[in-house]
Amino acid sequence: MVVMQALVAAGLGVATQTGLALRAHHIEGVVATEVPGSERHIYAATYGEPPDPPATAALLAALADAAASVTSSAVPSSGRRRPRAASRPAGP
């Protein structure tokens, strides 16, 4: 993220970054503009053959449930996403 912003600041290109990345590091002079209609894609990678261990299966189910709730409630009719309150504290 630092290198991407440094290249943009030097006039060598453009980049896309998440809001989280921009909050973690922001070079003065780099302007961030929200891309209308953009969506996030989250992938879960597992190792080994199914069946997954119970903890892995529970995490995958929780991610699917969270994605379904965001998809159904976070996109108002205008098409812009509204912020959602975190239901659980973020952990490492």
C-alpha positions in Angstrom: 0.0 0.0 0.0 2.8 2.4 0.7 4.5 1.7 -2.6 1.3 2.0 -4.5 0.6 5.4 -3.0 4.2 6.5 -3.6 3.9 5.7 -7.3 0.7 7.7 -7.5 2.3 10.6 -5.6 5.2 10.5 -8.1 2.7 10.7 -11.0 3.5 7.2 -12.3 -0.1 5.8 -12.2 -3.3 5.3 -10.3 -4.2 2.6 -7.8 -7.2 1.1 -6.0 -7.0 0.5 -2.3 -9.4 -0.4 0.4 -10.6 2.2 3.0 -8.7 0.2 5.6 -5.5 0.5 3.7 -6.0 4.2 3.2 -6.6 4.7 7.0 -3.5 2.7 7.8 -1.2 4.9 5.6 -2.0 8.0 3.5 0.6 10.1 1.6 -0.2 13.8 1.7 -1.4 14.9 -1.7 -2.8 11.6 -2.8 -6.6 12.0 -3.3 -8.8 9.0 -2.6 -12.2 8.9 -4.5 -14.8 6.3 -3.8 -15.7 4.2 -6.8 -19.5 4.2 -7.2 -21.1 0.8 -7.4 -17.9 -1.1 -6.4 -18.3 -4.3 -4.4 -16.0 -6.2 -2.1 -15.1 -9.8 -2.7 -13.9 -11.9 0.1 -12.4 -15.4 -0.5 -11.8 -18.0 2.1 -9.0 -20.5 1.4 -8.8 -23.8 3.2 -6.2 -26.5 3.2 -6.8 -30.2 2.8 -9.6 -32.3 1.6 -13.2 -32.0 2.9 -14.7 -32.4 5.3 -13.4 -29.2 7.0 -12.6 -29.3 10.7 -15.6 -28.0 12.8 -13.9 -24.6 13.5 -13.3 -24.0 9.8 -16.8 -25.0 8.9 -18.2 -22.6 11.6 -16.0 -19.8 10.3 -17.1 -20.4 6.7 -20.8 -20.5 7.7 -20.3 -17.2 9.7 -18.7 -15.5 6.7 -21.5 -16.7 4.4 -24.2 -15.4 6.9 -22.4 -12.0 7.2 -22.2 -11.7 3.5 -25.9 -12.5 3.1 -26.9 -9.9 5.7 -24.7 -7.2 4.1 -26.0 -8.0 0.7 -29.6 -7.8 1.8 -29.4 -4.7 4.1 -26.4 -2.5 3.3 -27.3 -1.4 -0.3 -30.0 1.2 -0.2 -32.0 2.0 -3.3 -29.5 4.7 -4.4 -26.9 1.9 -4.9 -24.4 3.5 -2.4 -23.4 1.4 0.6 -24.2 2.8 4.0 -21.9 2.1 6.9 -22.8 -0.7 9.2 -22.1 -1.0 12.9 -19.7 -3.8 13.8 -21.5 -6.6 15.6 -18.3 -8.0 17.1 -15.1 -6.4 18.1 -12.3 -6.9 15.6 -9.6 -9.3 16.6 -6.1 -10.1 15.4 
